[in-house]
Amino acid sequence: MEFLNPFECVIEAYKSLWGTVRCKISFDPKIRKRFFWAKWNCWGYTDFDEDPPVIKISAHLSVFHAVEILAHELAHLKCGENDLNHGRRWEETFDALHKETMKIIKVKQELYRIE
């Protein structure tokens, strides 16, 4: 049985573009929209205070949204803790990761003959 795992595809895309992914990734049921310190809704975050950094994603999301948040946080990981805004550098990083992920998914769909 073949399983097209979108989380693995995002991680594979990161590795393809930038090499090793140095972080831990977990799903956290405590993340529910707004944190006490956030001025906006937050479905995940990267904790750069940990070594290696920890990406936490809300356990209350659909797979589709959780994969998107993973890519979002991996873009933050690539840009580093000194560049936490969503400026041009982050957008370019996120876009590159998204394009590479879609390329990998397309190849795997053809390989597994998934439509």
N, CA, C and O atoms as a GROMACS GRO file, in nm:
protein
  460
    1MET      N    1   0.084  -0.118   0.000
    1MET     CA    2   0.000   0.000   0.000
    1MET      C    3   0.089   0.124   0.000
    1MET      O    4   0.186   0.133   0.076
    2GLU      N    5   0.055   0.217  -0.084
    2GLU     CA    6   0.126   0.345  -0.090
    2GLU      C    7   0.039   0.451  -0.024
    2GLU      O    8  -0.083   0.452  -0.041
    3PHE      N    9   0.103   0.540   0.050
    3PHE     CA   10   0.030   0.647   0.118
    3PHE      C   11   0.099   0.779   0.086
    3PHE      O   12   0.217   0.797   0.118
    4LEU      N   13   0.028   0.869   0.025
    4LEU     CA   14   0.081   1.001  -0.006
    4LEU      C   15   0.059   1.090   0.115
    4LEU      O   16  -0.050   1.144   0.136
    5ASN      N   17   0.165   1.106   0.194
    5ASN     CA   18   0.158   1.182   0.318
    5ASN      C   19   0.199   1.327   0.290
    5ASN      O   20   0.316   1.353   0.263
    6PRO      N   21   0.105   1.421   0.297
    6PRO     CA   22   0.139   1.559   0.263
    6PRO      C   23   0.239   1.623   0.360
    6PRO      O   24   0.315   1.711   0.320
    7PHE      N   25   0.241   1.581   0.485
    7PHE     CA   26   0.339   1.634   0.580
    7PHE      C   27   0.480   1.594   0.537
    7PHE      O   28   0.572   1.676   0.539
    8GLU      N   29   0.496   1.468   0.498
    8GLU     CA   30   0.626   1.422   0.450
    8GLU      C   31   0.667   1.495   0.323
    8GLU      O   32   0.785   1.521   0.301
    9CYS      N   33   0.570   1.528   0.238
    9CYS     CA   34   0.600   1.600   0.114
    9CYS      C   35   0.654   1.740   0.143
    9CYS      O   36   0.747   1.785   0.076
   10VAL      N   37   0.597   1.809   0.241
   10VAL     CA   38   0.646   1.942   0.279
   10VAL      C   39   0.788   1.932   0.334
   10VAL      O   40   0.874   2.013   0.300
   11ILE      N   41   0.812   1.834   0.419
   11ILE     CA   42   0.946   1.815   0.477
   11ILE      C   43   1.046   1.777   0.368
   11ILE      O   44   1.159   1.827   0.367
   12GLU      N   45   1.006   1.690   0.276
   12GLU     CA   46   1.092   1.653   0.164
   12GLU      C   47   1.125   1.775   0.077
   12GLU      O   48   1.238   1.789   0.030
   13ALA      N   49   1.027   1.862   0.057
   13ALA     CA   50   1.049   1.984  -0.022
   13ALA      C   51   1.150   2.075   0.048
   13ALA      O   52   1.239   2.131  -0.016
   14TYR      N   53   1.137   2.090   0.179
   14TYR     CA   54   1.232   2.171   0.257
   14TYR      C   55   1.373   2.115   0.239
   14TYR      O   56   1.467   2.190   0.211
   15LYS      N   57   1.387   1.985   0.256
   15LYS     CA   58   1.518   1.921   0.243
   15LYS      C   59   1.575   1.938   0.102
   15LYS      O   60   1.695   1.960   0.085
   16SER      N   61   1.488   1.928   0.002
   16SER     CA   62   1.531   1.944  -0.137
   16SER      C   63   1.586   2.084  -0.162
   16SER      O   64   1.684   2.100  -0.235
   17LEU      N   65   1.523   2.184  -0.102
   17LEU     CA   66   1.563   2.322  -0.123
   17LEU      C   67   1.681   2.364  -0.035
   17LEU      O   68   1.772   2.434  -0.082
   18TRP      N   69   1.681   2.322   0.092
   18TRP     CA   70   1.776   2.379   0.188
   18TRP      C   71   1.852   2.278   0.272
   18TRP      O   72   1.929   2.317   0.360
   19GLY      N   73   1.833   2.151   0.249
   19GLY     CA   74   1.906   2.051   0.327
   19GLY      C   75   1.831   2.008   0.451
   19GLY      O   76   1.708   2.008   0.455
   20THR      N   77   1.905   1.972   0.552
   20THR     CA   78   1.850   1.914   0.674
   20THR      C   79   1.748   2.005   0.742
   20THR      O   80   1.767   2.126   0.752
   21VAL      N   81   1.641   1.944   0.789
   21VAL     CA   82   1.542   2.015   0.871
   21VAL      C   83   1.583   1.991   1.016
   21VAL      O   84   1.571   1.880   1.067
   22ARG      N   85   1.630   2.096   1.081
   22ARG     CA   86   1.674   2.082   1.220
   22ARG      C   87   1.568   2.141   1.313
   22ARG      O   88   1.575   2.258   1.350
   23CYS      N   89   1.472   2.058   1.348
   23CYS     CA   90   1.366   2.100   1.440
   23CYS      C   91   1.288   1.977   1.485
   23CYS      O   92   1.306   1.867   1.432
   24LYS      N   93   1.203   1.998   1.582
   24LYS     CA   94   1.106   1.898   1.623
   24LYS      C   95   0.969   1.953   1.584
   24LYS      O   96   0.948   2.075   1.585
   25ILE      N   97   0.878   1.865   1.549
   25ILE     CA   98   0.744   1.906   1.507
   25ILE      C   99   0.643   1.829   1.590
   25ILE      O  100   0.653   1.707   1.603
   26SER      N  101   0.546   1.901   1.647
   26SER     CA  102   0.444   1.833   1.726
   26SER      C  103   0.308   1.900   1.707
   26SER      O  104   0.298   2.016   1.668
   27PHE      N  105   0.206   1.823   1.736
   27PHE     CA  106   0.069   1.873   1.734
   27PHE      C  107   0.028   1.897   1.879
   27PHE      O  108   0.046   1.812   1.966
   28ASP      N  109  -0.027   2.015   1.903
   28ASP     CA  110  -0.055   2.058   2.040
   28ASP      C  111  -0.205   2.089   2.055
   28ASP      O  112  -0.254   2.184   1.994
   29PRO      N  113  -0.278   2.010   2.135
   29PRO     CA  114  -0.422   2.036   2.154
   29PRO      C  115  -0.450   2.164   2.232
   29PRO      O  116  -0.565   2.210   2.235
   30LYS      N  117  -0.347   2.223   2.294
   30LYS     CA  118  -0.368   2.348   2.369
   30LYS      C  119  -0.378   2.470   2.278
   30LYS      O  120  -0.425   2.576   2.319
   31ILE      N  121  -0.333   2.455   2.153
   31ILE     CA  122  -0.340   2.569   2.060
   31ILE      C  123  -0.481   2.577   2.003
   31ILE      O  124  -0.524   2.491   1.926
   32ARG      N  125  -0.551   2.682   2.042
   32ARG     CA  126  -0.688   2.705   1.997
   32ARG      C  127  -0.702   2.852   1.962
   32ARG      O  128  -0.732   2.935   2.048
   33LYS      N  129  -0.681   2.883   1.837
   33LYS     CA  130  -0.696   3.019   1.783
   33LYS      C  131  -0.602   3.121   1.846
   33LYS      O  132  -0.492   3.141   1.795
   34ARG      N  133  -0.642   3.185   1.951
   34ARG     CA  134  -0.571   3.303   1.999
   34ARG      C  135  -0.493   3.272   2.127
   34ARG      O  136  -0.547   3.220   2.225
   35PHE      N  137  -0.366   3.305   2.123
   35PHE     CA  138  -0.284   3.298   2.243
   35PHE      C  139  -0.299   3.427   2.321
   35PHE      O  140  -0.337   3.530   2.266
   36PHE      N  141  -0.269   3.422   2.449
   36PHE     CA  142  -0.278   3.542   2.531
   36PHE      C  143  -0.184   3.652   2.482
   36PHE      O  144  -0.211   3.770   2.504
   37TRP      N  145  -0.074   3.614   2.416
   37TRP     CA  146   0.025   3.713   2.373
   37TRP      C  147   0.006   3.755   2.227
   37TRP      O  148   0.077   3.843   2.179
   38ALA      N  149  -0.086   3.693   2.158
   38ALA     CA  150  -0.103   3.721   2.014
   38ALA      C  151  -0.216   3.820   1.989
   38ALA      O  152  -0.320   3.816   2.055
   39LYS      N  153  -0.193   3.908   1.895
   39LYS     CA  154  -0.295   4.004   1.855
   39LYS      C  155  -0.380   3.950   1.740
   39LYS      O  156  -0.472   4.018   1.694
   40TRP      N  157  -0.350   3.830   1.695
   40TRP     CA  158  -0.421   3.770   1.583
   40TRP      C  159  -0.440   3.621   1.612
   40TRP      O  160  -0.380   3.566   1.705
   41ASN      N  161  -0.523   3.558   1.533
   41ASN     CA  162  -0.542   3.414   1.549
   41ASN      C  163  -0.411   3.342   1.516
   41ASN      O  164  -0.338   3.383   1.426
   42CYS      N  165  -0.382   3.239   1.590
   42CYS     CA  166  -0.256   3.169   1.576
   42CYS      C  167  -0.284   3.019   1.580
   42CYS      O  168  -0.335   2.968   1.679
   43TRP      N  169  -0.250   2.948   1.473
   43TRP     CA  170  -0.275   2.804   1.465
   43TRP      C  171  -0.148   2.722   1.479
   43TRP      O  172  -0.152   2.599   1.474
   44GLY      N  173  -0.036   2.791   1.496
   44GLY     CA  174   0.091   2.723   1.515
   44GLY      C  175   0.199   2.825   1.539
   44GLY      O  176   0.180   2.944   1.516
   45TYR      N  177   0.314   2.778   1.584
   45TYR     CA  178   0.425   2.868   1.605
   45TYR      C  179   0.555   2.789   1.610
   45TYR      O  180   0.555   2.667   1.626
   46THR      N  181   0.666   2.861   1.595
   46THR     CA  182   0.799   2.802   1.606
   46THR      C  183   0.865   2.859   1.731
   46THR      O  184   0.879   2.980   1.745
   47ASP      N  185   0.904   2.770   1.821
   47ASP     CA  186   0.971   2.811   1.945
   47ASP      C  187   1.121   2.801   1.924
   47ASP      O  188   1.180   2.693   1.930
   48PHE      N  189   1.183   2.917   1.901
   48PHE     CA  190   1.327   2.922   1.878
   48PHE      C  191   1.407   2.916   2.009
   48PHE      O  192   1.529   2.907   2.005
   49ASP      N  193   1.338   2.920   2.124
   49ASP     CA  194   1.408   2.911   2.252
   49ASP      C  195   1.454   2.769   2.282
   49ASP      O  196   1.539   2.747   2.368
   50GLU      N  197   1.397   2.672   2.211
   50GLU     CA  198   1.435   2.532   2.229
   50GLU      C  199   1.551   2.499   2.135
   50GLU      O  200   1.572   2.566   2.034
   51ASP      N  201   1.626   2.395   2.169
   51ASP     CA  202   1.735   2.350   2.083
   51ASP      C  203   1.724   2.200   2.061
   51ASP      O  204   1.752   2.124   2.154
   52PRO      N  205   1.685   2.153   1.945
   52PRO     CA  206   1.654   2.232   1.826
   52PRO      C  207   1.519   2.303   1.841
   52PRO      O  208   1.441   2.271   1.931
   53PRO      N  209   1.492   2.401   1.753
   53PRO     CA  210   1.362   2.470   1.759
   53PRO      C  211   1.246   2.371   1.749
   53PRO      O  212   1.259   2.263   1.691
   54VAL      N  213   1.133   2.408   1.808
   54VAL     CA  214   1.014   2.323   1.807
   54VAL      C  215   0.902   2.394   1.732
   54VAL      O  216   0.866   2.507   1.764
   55ILE      N  217   0.847   2.325   1.633
   55ILE     CA  218   0.729   2.374   1.563
   55ILE      C  219   0.609   2.306   1.626
   55ILE      O  220   0.603   2.184   1.634
   56LYS      N  221   0.514   2.387   1.671
   56LYS     CA  222   0.390   2.333   1.730
   56LYS      C  223   0.274   2.376   1.642
   56LYS      O  224   0.262   2.492   1.603
   57ILE      N  225   0.188   2.280   1.613
   57ILE     CA  226   0.072   2.301   1.527
   57ILE      C  227  -0.053   2.259   1.604
   57ILE      O  228  -0.053   2.158   1.674
   58SER      N  229  -0.158   2.336   1.591
   58SER     CA  230  -0.283   2.302   1.658
   58SER      C  231  -0.330   2.163   1.616
   58SER      O  232  -0.328   2.129   1.498
   59ALA      N  233  -0.373   2.085   1.713
   59ALA     CA  234  -0.428   1.952   1.686
   59ALA      C  235  -0.575   1.959   1.644
   59ALA      O  236  -0.638   1.856   1.622
   60HIS      N  237  -0.629   2.080   1.633
   60HIS     CA  238  -0.770   2.097   1.601
   60HIS      C  239  -0.794   2.135   1.455
   60HIS      O  240  -0.905   2.175   1.419
   61LEU      N  241  -0.693   2.123   1.373
   61LEU     CA  242  -0.705   2.162   1.233
   61LEU      C  243  -0.732   2.042   1.144
   61LEU      O  244  -0.701   1.928   1.180
   62SER      N  245  -0.789   2.068   1.027
   62SER     CA  246  -0.799   1.965   0.925
   62SER      C  247  -0.658   1.934   0.875
   62SER      O  248  -0.566   2.013   0.897
   63VAL      N  249  -0.641   1.823   0.809
   63VAL     CA  250  -0.510   1.789   0.752
   63VAL      C  251  -0.467   1.898   0.655
   63VAL      O  252  -0.352   1.940   0.657
   64PHE      N  253  -0.557   1.945   0.571
   64PHE     CA  254  -0.527   2.050   0.474
   64PHE      C  255  -0.468   2.172   0.542
   64PHE      O  256  -0.363   2.222   0.500
   65HIS      N  257  -0.533   2.220   0.646
   65HIS     CA  258  -0.486   2.340   0.716
   65HIS      C  259  -0.358   2.313   0.796
   65HIS      O  260  -0.271   2.399   0.804
   66ALA      N  261  -0.346   2.196   0.854
   66ALA     CA  262  -0.226   2.163   0.932
   66ALA      C  263  -0.102   2.157   0.842
   66ALA      O  264   0.006   2.198   0.883
   67VAL      N  265  -0.118   2.106   0.721
   67VAL     CA  266  -0.007   2.102   0.626
   67VAL      C  267   0.034   2.245   0.588
   67VAL      O  268   0.153   2.275   0.578
   68GLU      N  269  -0.062   2.330   0.568
   68GLU     CA  270  -0.035   2.471   0.537
   68GLU      C  271   0.040   2.539   0.653
   68GLU      O  272   0.134   2.615   0.630
   69ILE      N  273  -0.002   2.512   0.774
   69ILE     CA  274   0.065   2.571   0.891
   69ILE      C  275   0.207   2.516   0.904
   69ILE      O  276   0.298   2.590   0.940
   70LEU      N  277   0.226   2.388   0.876
   70LEU     CA  278   0.360   2.331   0.879
   70LEU      C  279   0.451   2.405   0.780
   70LEU      O  280   0.562   2.444   0.815
   71ALA      N  281   0.404   2.425   0.658
   71ALA     CA  282   0.483   2.497   0.558
   71ALA      C  283   0.511   2.641   0.605
   71ALA      O  284   0.622   2.692   0.589
   72HIS      N  285   0.411   2.704   0.662
   72HIS     CA  286   0.424   2.840   0.715
   72HIS      C  287   0.536   2.846   0.820
   72HIS      O  288   0.622   2.934   0.815
   73GLU      N  289   0.532   2.754   0.914
   73GLU     CA  290   0.631   2.753   1.022
   73GLU      C  291   0.769   2.711   0.973
   73GLU      O  292   0.869   2.760   1.025
   74LEU      N  293   0.776   2.621   0.875
   74LEU     CA  294   0.905   2.585   0.819
   74LEU      C  295   0.969   2.704   0.747
   74LEU      O  296   1.091   2.718   0.746
   75ALA      N  297   0.886   2.789   0.687
   75ALA     CA  298   0.939   2.911   0.626
   75ALA      C  299   0.998   3.002   0.735
   75ALA      O  300   1.102   3.064   0.714
   76HIS      N  301   0.932   3.010   0.850
   76HIS     CA  302   0.989   3.086   0.963
   76HIS      C  303   1.121   3.023   1.009
   76HIS      O  304   1.217   3.094   1.037
   77LEU      N  305   1.124   2.891   1.015
   77LEU     CA  306   1.246   2.821   1.056
   77LEU      C  307   1.361   2.856   0.962
   77LEU      O  308   1.472   2.885   1.008
   78LYS      N  309   1.336   2.854   0.832
   78LYS     CA  310   1.439   2.885   0.734
   78LYS      C  311   1.485   3.030   0.747
   78LYS      O  312   1.605   3.058   0.737
   79CYS      N  313   1.393   3.122   0.770
   79CYS     CA  314   1.428   3.264   0.779
   79CYS      C  315   1.498   3.297   0.911
   79CYS      O  316   1.576   3.393   0.917
   80GLY      N  317   1.473   3.219   1.014
   80GLY     CA  318   1.541   3.238   1.142
   80GLY      C  319   1.464   3.326   1.239
   80GLY      O  320   1.373   3.399   1.201
   81GLU      N  321   1.504   3.318   1.364
   81GLU     CA  322   1.431   3.388   1.470
   81GLU      C  323   1.448   3.539   1.464
   81GLU      O  324   1.370   3.611   1.527
   82ASN      N  325   1.546   3.588   1.392
   82ASN     CA  326   1.564   3.733   1.381
   82ASN      C  327   1.480   3.793   1.268
   82ASN      O  328   1.486   3.913   1.243
   83ASP      N  329   1.402   3.710   1.200
   83ASP     CA  330   1.319   3.756   1.088
   83ASP      C  331   1.181   3.690   1.101
   83ASP      O  332   1.142   3.609   1.017
   84LEU      N  333   1.109   3.726   1.206
   84LEU     CA  334   0.982   3.660   1.235
   84LEU      C  335   0.861   3.726   1.169
   84LEU      O  336   0.749   3.675   1.181
   85ASN      N  337   0.880   3.836   1.100
   85ASN     CA  338   0.765   3.898   1.034
   85ASN      C  339   0.732   3.822   0.906
   85ASN      O  340   0.799   3.724   0.872
   86HIS      N  341   0.632   3.866   0.837
   86HIS     CA  342   0.591   3.802   0.712
   86HIS      C  343   0.626   3.893   0.595
   86HIS      O  344   0.543   3.921   0.508
   87GLY      N  345   0.749   3.939   0.594
   87GLY     CA  346   0.796   4.029   0.490
   87GLY      C  347   0.832   3.957   0.362
   87GLY      O  348   0.799   3.840   0.342
   88ARG      N  349   0.902   4.029   0.277
   88ARG     CA  350   0.935   3.977   0.144
   88ARG      C  351   1.019   3.849   0.151
   88ARG      O  352   0.992   3.753   0.078
   89ARG      N  353   1.119   3.847   0.238
   89ARG     CA  354   1.203   3.727   0.250
   89ARG      C  355   1.122   3.606   0.291
   89ARG      O  356   1.139   3.498   0.234
   90TRP      N  357   1.033   3.623   0.390
   90TRP     CA  358   0.949   3.511   0.434
   90TRP      C  359   0.855   3.467   0.321
   90TRP      O  360   0.839   3.347   0.296
   91GLU      N  361   0.794   3.563   0.253
   91GLU     CA  362   0.702   3.529   0.142
   91GLU      C  363   0.773   3.452   0.032
   91GLU      O  364   0.718   3.355  -0.020
   92GLU      N  365   0.893   3.494  -0.003
   92GLU     CA  366   0.969   3.424  -0.107
   92GLU      C  367   1.006   3.283  -0.061
   92GLU      O  368   1.003   3.189  -0.141
   93THR      N  369   1.041   3.268   0.064
   93THR     CA  370   1.074   3.137   0.120
   93THR      C  371   0.952   3.046   0.120
   93THR      O  372   0.960   2.931   0.079
   94PHE      N  373   0.838   3.099   0.167
   94PHE     CA  374   0.714   3.022   0.170
   94PHE      C  375   0.672   2.982   0.029
   94PHE      O  376   0.632   2.868   0.006
   95ASP      N  377   0.679   3.076  -0.065
   95ASP     CA  378   0.641   3.047  -0.204
   95ASP      C  379   0.729   2.938  -0.264
   95ASP      O  380   0.680   2.848  -0.332
   96ALA      N  381   0.860   2.946  -0.239
   96ALA     CA  382   0.951   2.843  -0.291
   96ALA      C  383   0.918   2.706  -0.232
   96ALA      O  384   0.919   2.606  -0.303
   97LEU      N  385   0.890   2.703  -0.103
   97LEU     CA  386   0.854   2.578  -0.036
   97LEU      C  387   0.724   2.522  -0.092
   97LEU      O  388   0.712   2.402  -0.115
   98HIS      N  389   0.627   2.608  -0.113
   98HIS     CA  390   0.498   2.565  -0.168
   98HIS      C  391   0.516   2.506  -0.308
   98HIS      O  392   0.462   2.399  -0.338
   99LYS      N  393   0.590   2.575  -0.394
   99LYS     CA  394   0.612   2.526  -0.531
   99LYS      C  395   0.684   2.392  -0.532
   99LYS      O  396   0.647   2.301  -0.606
  100GLU      N  397   0.787   2.379  -0.449
  100GLU     CA  398   0.861   2.252  -0.443
  100GLU      C  399   0.773   2.140  -0.387
  100GLU      O  400   0.780   2.026  -0.434
  101THR      N  401   0.691   2.171  -0.289
  101THR     CA  402   0.598   2.071  -0.233
  101THR      C  403   0.500   2.023  -0.340
  101THR      O  404   0.477   1.903  -0.352
  102MET      N  405   0.443   2.115  -0.416
  102MET     CA  406   0.348   2.078  -0.520
  102MET      C  407   0.414   1.993  -0.628
  102MET      O  408   0.352   1.902  -0.682
  103LYS      N  409   0.539   2.023  -0.660
  103LYS     CA  410   0.613   1.945  -0.758
  103LYS      C  411   0.631   1.802  -0.708
  103LYS      O  412   0.612   1.706  -0.783
  104ILE      N  413   0.667   1.787  -0.580
  104ILE     CA  414   0.686   1.655  -0.521
  104ILE      C  415   0.555   1.578  -0.516
  104ILE      O  416   0.552   1.459  -0.547
  105ILE      N  417   0.446   1.645  -0.478
  105ILE     CA  418   0.316   1.579  -0.474
  105ILE      C  419   0.275   1.530  -0.613
  105ILE      O  420   0.224   1.420  -0.627
  106LYS      N  421   0.297   1.612  -0.715
  106LYS     CA  422   0.261   1.573  -0.852
  106LYS      C  423   0.338   1.448  -0.895
  106LYS      O  424   0.281   1.357  -0.953
  107VAL      N  425   0.468   1.445  -0.866
  107VAL     CA  426   0.549   1.328  -0.901
  107VAL      C  427   0.499   1.204  -0.828
  107VAL      O  428   0.487   1.096  -0.887
  108LYS      N  429   0.468   1.219  -0.699
  108LYS     CA  430   0.420   1.104  -0.622
  108LYS      C  431   0.281   1.058  -0.668
  108LYS      O  432   0.252   0.939  -0.668
  109GLN      N  433   0.196   1.152  -0.706
  109GLN     CA  434   0.065   1.115  -0.757
  109GLN      C  435   0.079   1.030  -0.884
  109GLN      O  436   0.008   0.931  -0.902
  110GLU      N  437   0.171   1.070  -0.970
  110GLU     CA  438   0.194   0.994  -1.094
  110GLU      C  439   0.255   0.857  -1.062
  110GLU      O  440   0.217   0.756  -1.121
  111LEU      N  441   0.350   0.856  -0.967
  111LEU     CA  442   0.415   0.732  -0.928
  111LEU      C  443   0.314   0.633  -0.868
  111LEU      O  444   0.315   0.515  -0.901
  112TYR      N  445   0.228   0.684  -0.781
  112TYR     CA  446   0.128   0.599  -0.714
  112TYR      C  447   0.000   0.585  -0.794
  112TYR      O  448  -0.091   0.512  -0.756
  113ARG      N  449  -0.006   0.656  -0.907
  113ARG     CA  450  -0.126   0.658  -0.992
  113ARG      C  451  -0.249   0.704  -0.917
  113ARG      O  452  -0.355   0.642  -0.922
  114ILE      N  453  -0.231   0.815  -0.845
  114ILE     CA  454  -0.340   0.876  -0.769
  114ILE      C  455  -0.393   0.994  -0.849
  114ILE      O  456  -0.316   1.077  -0.898
  115GLU      N  457  -0.524   1.001  -0.862
  115GLU     CA  458  -0.585   1.113  -0.936
  115GLU      C  459  -0.658   1.205  -0.840
  115GLU      O  460  -0.715   1.305  -0.882
   0.00000   0.00000   0.00000
